[in-house]
Amino acid sequence: MEILGRTLRGARVDRIVQPDERRVLLTLHAAGVGCDGAHVLLCAEPATARLSRVAGKPRAPAPPPRFAPPLRARLSGARLAS
């Protein structure tokens, strides 16, 4: 979790975007992060699996992949723990 830094502890999951089958982008809001929030990429590509902060607001594809709606149902509004 050190990649996310201490500023994101307790941050609220505001937006979840799944641009493709192996990537999910979370927009997190916390005090001191800025009005756009922090954007975090979770990538499950076998050769480049990673968790990293990214710049810019992610765009959601239409229609969303099948994994996105249940992920939104479970994580929207959740808070990051340490």
Secondary structure, DSSP 8 states (H G I E B T S, - for coil): -TTT-GGGTT-EEEEEEEEETTEEEEEEE-TTS-TT-EEEEEE--TTT-EEEEESS-----SS--TTHHHHHHHHTT-B---
